[in-house]
Amino acid sequence: MTNGPELTVTEQDGAVRFSVRVQPRSSRLGIIGLHGTSLKICVHAPPVDGAANDEVIDVLADALKVPRRDVRIVSGEGSRNKVVAVNGMTAAALQGYLTAQ
C-alpha cells in the first residue's frame, strides 16, 4: 500500500519519461517533491524565451547526474506542466534517486 500519489514513469526508446510541474520565478531552486503524479521543480528564471525550460533541464541534469544533452523536454514547452525524457536512465534508477531524497 502506498502513502499517496507516486511519480508516473515510463520507459521508451532507451529513455525514461515523466511529468514535471514547474514553478518559475521561485526563490528556491531544485526538485521540491511531488505535485500529484508529477515531479515539482522550482526555478529562478522567468517563463520568457525558454529561460525557465533551460533551467529545468539544468536542475534535472545536475540532480540525476547525467549530461545536459541527455535531458529534453518532450512536450509542454510553453506550459508549467511538461513531459521530460532522460536518455540512458532506467525507471528503477530514477525511482531510486527519488526515494533517496
C-alpha positions in Angstrom: 0.0 0.0 0.0 1.3 3.5 -0.9 1.1 6.6 1.2 -0.1 8.8 -1.6 0.5 9.6 -5.3 3.6 8.4 -7.0 5.5 9.7 -9.9 4.4 8.0 -13.1 7.5 6.9 -15.1 7.6 5.2 -18.4 10.5 3.8 -20.4 10.6 4.3 -24.1 13.5 4.1 -26.7 16.2 3.9 -24.1 14.9 6.8 -22.0 12.6 7.4 -19.1 9.7 9.8 -19.4 7.9 11.5 -16.6 5.9 14.6 -16.0 7.1 17.7 -14.2 5.3 20.8 -12.7 7.5 23.9 -13.0 7.3 26.9 -10.6 9.1 29.7 -12.4 10.4 32.9 -10.6 10.8 30.9 -7.4 13.1 31.9 -4.6 14.1 28.2 -4.3 15.9 26.2 -6.9 15.7 22.5 -7.3 13.4 19.4 -7.1 10.9 20.1 -4.4 8.9 16.9 -4.3 5.7 15.6 -5.9 2.8 17.6 -7.2 0.2 14.9 -7.8 1.9 12.4 -10.1 4.4 15.0 -11.4 7.8 16.0 -10.1 7.7 19.6 -8.8 10.7 21.7 -9.9 11.3 25.3 -8.8 13.5 27.6 -10.9 14.6 31.2 -10.5 14.2 32.0 -14.2 11.0 33.6 -15.6 9.0 31.8 -18.2 10.3 34.0 -21.0 12.2 33.0 -24.1 12.8 29.5 -22.8 14.8 30.6 -19.8 12.7 28.5 -17.3 12.9 25.4 -19.6 16.7 25.8 -19.8 16.9 26.0 -16.0 14.6 22.9 -15.6 17.0 20.9 -17.8 20.0 22.2 -15.8 18.3 21.2 -12.5 17.4 17.7 -13.7 20.8 17.0 -15.3 22.6 18.1 -12.1 20.3 16.2 -9.7 20.3 13.0 -11.8 24.0 13.3 -12.6 23.6 12.9 -16.3 24.9 15.2 -19.1 22.6 18.1 -20.0 22.3 16.7 -23.6 20.6 13.6 -22.2 17.7 15.6 -20.8 15.0 17.1 -23.0 11.5 18.4 -22.8 9.2 16.2 -24.9 6.0 18.3 -24.5 4.7 21.3 -22.7 7.5 23.8 -23.5 5.0 26.7 -23.1 3.3 25.3 -20.0 4.1 24.7 -16.4 3.2 21.0 -16.9 5.8 19.3 -19.0 6.9 15.8 -20.0 10.6 15.2 -19.8 12.8 12.4 -21.2 16.1 11.4 -19.8 18.3 9.2 -22.0 20.4 6.4 -20.6 18.4 6.0 -17.4 16.0 3.3 -16.3 12.8 3.8 -14.4 14.3 1.9 -11.4 17.3 4.2 -11.3 15.0 7.3 -11.3 12.8 5.8 -8.6 15.9 5.0 -6.6 17.1 8.6 -6.8 13.7 9.9 -5.7 13.4 7.6 -2.7 16.9 8.7 -1.6 15.8 12.3 -1.5 
